[in-house]
Amino acid sequence: MLDLETCYRVLELEPGATLEDVNRAYRDLVFIWHPDRIPKDNVRLVEKAQEKIKQINDARDQLRQHIHKYGSHTSGRTNQRQSYRQASTSTGTTTTPPREHRSGSYYQSNPYAYRSYQTSREQQPGSSYSQPHNHTYGTYSRQRTAAPPPPEPPRTTPPHKDMSGVNLQGANLSEKDFEGRNLSHANLSHADLSDAFLHRVILHRANLRHANLFRANLLQADLSYADLREANLIGADLSGADLRGADLRGAKMSQGNRLLVKLTGARLSGAIMPDGHVHP
């Protein structure tokens, strides 16, 4: 198991990164290091890419768990500053946040005791030290007025919404992130999904007729029995995707005799290919 510092380094992030930062870094690095993008005859590079992908996956999973449990450090610092500003506003102070290791909690928790003491000292005539004394405690009181903010409770991130059967016909979804979402039976006909991140998305029996999937990342996606008739798949990455029983008649996948779709490791048994023949 990687430690947190190593996880941030693997994903090229700074400590305190948000969940959105982690997901974005993961997508970028998977795109760069996926073994299917490396020539198979370069065994050394393929093995290096496989190891890199494993590290990227492990780092992403651990940082996700950490953020789900504790929240990002950045969020915690922001909330702490906001809590302090609210406390300072309510007491009329404009000082910097207090240091927790200082003493004097009695005056912090019981300001009225201090006011009574200060008033009694001011009422004593001829006191040679009342003003310096009041000035000293007045400064100290202003510095200690706001209590340290309570610890932030652990944050939880809700699971992905089930989008099965959703109607997104003709929607502009270019560059959207649907990683791992359940879009089975969804209506995405004529939708623009160009450059969308659809890694491991479930599109079982989805309607993608005439959809624009130009350069879409469909790594390990479930497209079994999906309707992809006349869809634009030029530049799409379908490595490891499940296309069993999918209807690809008229889909744009090549230019002349050159295939322009990545199908490394894809399952195609029973799929109807663009020219109408059924894949064995």
C-alpha positions, 0 to 999 in steps of 0.5 A, spaced: 500 500 500 502 506 498 503 512 503 499 518 502 505 522 500 507 517 494 500 517 492 500 525 491 507 524 487 504 518 483 498 523 480 503 529 480 498 533 485 500 537 491 497 535 498 490 537 499 488 536 492 480 535 491 477 529 489 476 533 482 483 534 482 484 527 483 479 524 478 482 529 473 489 527 474 487 520 473 484 521 467 490 525 464 495 519 466 491 513 464 490 517 457 498 517 457 500 511 460 495 506 457 499 500 455 494 499 449 497 506 446 504 503 446 507 498 440 506 491 442 513 490 440 516 494 445 516 489 451 520 494 456 515 500 455 509 495 455 511 492 462 513 499 464 506 502 462 503 496 466 506 498 472 505 505 471 497 504 470 497 499 477 501 505 481 496 510 478 490 506 480 492 504 487 494 512 488 487 514 485 483 509 490 487 511 496 486 518 495 479 517 494 478 513 500 482 519 504 478 524 501 471 521 502 473 520 510 477 526 511 476 531 506 481 535 502 486 539 507 485 545 502 477 544 504 479 544 512 483 550 512 478 554 508 472 552 513 477 554 519 478 561 516 471 562 515 469 559 522 474 564 525 472 570 521 465 569 523 467 568 530 471 575 529 465 578 526 461 577 532 465 579 537 468 586 533 475 584 532 479 584 526 485 580 529 489 574 526 487 567 528 489 565 535 494 560 536 491 554 540 497 553 545 497 559 548 494 560 555 489 564 558 483 560 556 479 563 563 478 570 560 476 566 553 471 562 556 468 567 561 469 574 558 464 577 563 469 576 569 474 580 565 470 586 564 468 586 571 475 585 574 477 591 569 471 595 571 473 595 578 480 596 577 478 603 573 474 605 579 480 605 584 482 612 584 489 614 584 491 607 581 498 608 578 498 601 574 490 601 572 492 604 565 498 600 563 494 594 566 488 595 562 492 596 556 496 589 557 489 585 558 485 589 553 490 587 548 491 580 550 483 579 550 482 582 543 487 576 541 484 571 545 476 573 543 475 568 538 475 560 540 478 555 535 473 552 530 471 545 532 474 540 528 470 539 521 466 532 521 468 527 516 465 528 509 462 523 505 461 523 497 455 521 495 455 515 490 454 516 482 447 517 481 444 511 477 442 514 470 439 508 467 434 509 462 435 517 462 433 521 456 439 525 453 437 525 446 441 530 442 444 533 449 451 536 448 455 532 453 462 534 450 468 532 454 463 530 460 466 525 465 461 519 466 466 514 469 463 508 472 456 511 471 450 506 469 447 509 463 444 502 461 438 503 456 439 510 456 437 514 450 443 518 447 441 518 440 444 524 436 448 526 443 455 530 442 459 525 446 466 528 443 472 527 447 467 525 453 471 520 459 466 514 459 471 509 462 468 503 465 461 506 463 455 501 463 451 503 456 448 496 456 442 496 450 443 504 450 441 508 444 447 511 441 444 512 434 447 518 430 451 519 437 458 523 436 463 519 440 469 522 436 475 521 440 471 518 446 475 514 451 470 508 452 476 504 455 473 497 458 466 500 457 460 496 457 456 497 450 453 490 449 447 490 445 448 498 444 445 501 438 451 504 435 448 505 428 451 511 424 455 513 430 461 517 429 466 513 432 473 516 429 478 516 434 474 513 439 478 508 444 474 502 445 480 498 448 477 492 452 470 494 451 464 489 451 461 490 444 458 483 444 451 484 440 452 491 439 449 494 432 454 498 429 451 498 422 453 504 418 458 507 424 464 511 422 470 507 424 475 507 418 477 511 412 478 507 406 482 501 409 484 504 415 481 503 421 481 509 426 478 506 432 482 503 438 479 496 439 485 492 442 482 487 447 475 489 445 469 483 445 466 483 439 462 476 438 455 477 435 456 484 434 453 487 427 459 490 424 459 497 419 458 493 413 453 489 416 456 482 417 456 479 424 462 478 428 463 471 429 
